[in-house]
């Protein structure tokens, strides 16, 4: 074991407790304190290393069991999907790990069954597939920006629970996450993206109007969660204003929901103020950004 890894493991033993890492023992009423809590880079990297080791253990297990795992990540522009996915897959086997981020549909794809373009990318045995945005584009950007008709949107909302029930019924383990950020944080990140020459590839015309359509995206998000959160395929919300805590707790939640040999339940327990299952009460209580 390298000195760097030994240092990470030693520090992680100290910092994976609730106070430093956003563990499950944080008081539920102190939501702002929980999500604003900061980690030093050293603490963050130590905890990240431990969780990435757990992800490798998970992958070895599902390859041995021939499982199929599908993770869907949705959220507003600049919510942190790219960064989260990068850390999740960093040390996983590229042969059994795929990230799917589809571009604009072709004319042929637009003329077919809406879900058809996504089906070829579903996981086969021994695979972990992460969708960086998914069929839920129709519930979000397509709906808000007028890229689909009202009838197409209504048909999607009616069909998607049945589609996902088919996926889960076929044996796919489906995890759905919505990364939620405040308006102020989105404005900040989009401006940083625009200025950073290494991140300008992320900028798009949609980014330019994301803040302008904030309320419309909020309404679309709420409708999507209400209509597509099911017992078979539930939504988890990730409060993502703090990137480091969001990444760590997203990874913990994934690990806690998937069985694998040698899992340490205390280690993978997420902070319930940062990652929690959606319910209508979340909207009424203002737990999602407005």
N, C-alpha and C positions, 0 to 999 in steps of 0.2 A: 504494500500500500504506500502511495506517495506521501511526502510530508504535507502537501496541500490537502489531500483527502483526509489525512489524520487530523489536521487542523480543523477542517470542516466538520468532521464527526464530533470532535471534542466540543467545538463551539455550539453545534446543533443540540447537544445534550443539555446545554444551558439555556438555549434560546427557543426550543420547541415547546416550552410551557405556554400557558394561556396569556400571561402578561406580555411576553415579547412577541409572540407569533400570531396573536388573534385566535387563540384556542377557544374551545367550546364553553369554557367557564366564564367568558366575558359576560358582564351583566347585560341582559337583553334590553334594559331601559336606556343604557348608555350608548345608543347607536352612533351618535356623532363622534364620541371619544373613540369608539372601536374602529370606525372607518378612517379616522384622521390619524390614528396611531402610526408612527413611522418606524422603519427599521433601518439600521445602518447597512451599508452595502455588504459589510462582512457578515452581519447576521443574516441578511437576505440570501447571500450566496451559500452560506452554510446550510440553511434550511432547504434551499432549492436543491442542493446536492443530495441531501437525504431523500427528498421526494423523488428526484430523478432515479435514484437507486431503486426505490419502490416501484417506479414505473417499469424499469427493466425487469424486476421480479414479476410484475404483472404480465409483461409481454411473454416471458418464458412460460408462464402458466397457461396463457390462452393459446399459445402456439402448440403446447403439448396437448391441450384439450380440444384444439381445432375450433375455438370460439370465433365468432364474428362480432366485432365491436364497432359501433358507429356513434361518433360524437358530433353533434350539430352545435355550432357557435354562431349566435346572432347578436345583434346590438347596433347601436347608432354608429355613424361614422366616427372613427378615432376612439372607439370604446376600448381598444386594446386586444382585439382578436388576434392580430398578426403576432404580437409579442408573446401572448399566452401560448399560442400554437408552437411558436419557435422553441420555447422552453420545454414544452411537453415532449416534442419529438427529437430533441437535440441528441440524445444518446440511445434512441430506439433503433432497431434494425430497419434500414430503408427498404429491405425486401418485403417486410410484413407491415410497413407503415406507409400510408398515403395521405397527403393533404389535397383536398379538392377545393379549388376556387374557380368556378366557371365564369367565363366572360359573358358578354352580351349574346343572347341566342341568335342563331342564324334564321333566315327566312324559313328554311325547312323545319327547324326546331319549333318555331312559332306556330307552324301549321299542324303540329302533332299534339298528342296527349301531353299535357303540361308536365307531368312527372317523368316523361319518357327520357329526357336528356339527363336526368339524375340517376336513373336505374343502372346504367352500365358502370357507374362509379361506386355502387354499394359494395360492402366488404364480402369477400369469400372467406372460406375457412382459414384460420390463423392470421387474419388481417385486422388491423386497427385503421379505420378511416376517419379523418376529421374533415368536416365540411366547414370551410371558412365562408360563411353565408351558404344558403341552401335554397330549397324550394320555398322557404319563407320570404324570399325576395318579393313574391307576389303579394304577401300581406303587408310588406313595408314599402320599399322604394317604388315598386311598380304601381302600387295603389296610390301612394302620395303624389308621385310625379306624373300620373296619368298614362303610364306605359301599358296598362291593361284596362279593360272595360269594367264597369260595375258588375256586369253579369259574370265576367271571368273571375273577378274577385270573390263574388258570392259563391260561385261554384267551387272555387279553391277552398274556401273556409268550410264548406260542407264536406268536401272530399278528403281533406288532409287527415282527419282523425281515422278514417277508414284505411287510407294508405299506410299510415304508421302502424295501425293495428295489424295489417298484413305483414309488415316488416318484422314486428316483434313476434307475431305468430309463426313466422318462418324460422325463428331462432336467433335473429339479430338482437344484440343488446344495444338498445338505443338510449343515449343520454342527450338531453337538450338543455342548452344554457343560453340565457339572455344576459349579456354584459351591459349594465346600466351606468350611464355617467350623467352628471349634472350639466346644465347648459353652460355654466361658466367654465367647467373643465373641458368640454368639447370645443368651445371657442379657443381656449388656450392651446389645446393640442393641434387643432387645425391650423392655427397661425404658426406654430412651431414646425409643422409639416411643410407649410408653404415656404418657410425661410430656410429649412435645412436642405442643402443640395443632395444629401444622401437619402432623403425621404420624399423627394419631389415626385418620384414614380408613383407614390400613393395618391397624389392629388388628382382630382377629377372634377369635371363640371358639376357633378352631384354634390361634392364637398362644398362648392361655392354657395349652394342654396340650402345646405343642411340646417344651418341655424335659422335661416329665414322661415323654414317650414317646421320649426321645432314643435309647435302645438299640433300640427297635422301628424307628425311622426309619433307624438305621444298618444294621440287618439288611435292611430293605427296599431301601435304596440299594445295598448290596452285591449283593443278588440281582438287582436291575434291571441294574446294570452288567455283571454276569457273563453274564446271559441276552440282553442287547440290544446289547452291543458287538460289531459285526461289521465285516468288511473293507469292506463297502459303506457302512455308516453308523456309523463309530467314535465313541466318546465321548472328549471332551477334559475333563480335570479342571482347574478353576481354583481355586487355593488363595486364598481371599478374605478372610482375616482383616485384611489391609491393603487397604482399599477402593481407594486410589489406584493401587497397584501392580496390583491385580486388574483394574481397568478398563483401564489402559494395555496390559497384557499380553494381555488378552482381545481388544482391538482389533488388536494386532499379530498375534495368531494368526489372526484372521479374514482380515486382509489378506494374510498369508503363504500362506494356503490357497486364495486366489482369484486367478486371473490377471487382470491389467489392465495396460493400456499405461502405461509409465513407472514401474512399481513398483521401488522401491529395496529390494533384499532385506535389506541390512544394517539399514535403518531399521525394518523390520517383523518382525525376528527376535525372538520372545518369549523370556523367561527360562524355561528348562526346569524350574526349581525351582518356578515359579508356575503355568505352564500345561504340561500334558504329556498324552500319550495314555494312556488307561486300559489296564491289563493286570492279570491276576491277581496279578502280583508287587507291584503297588501296595498291595494289601490286606495281603499277607504282610509287606511292609516298613513298614507303618504310615504310609503317605504320605497316607491319608485320616483325617479326624477320627474318633475313636472315642468 
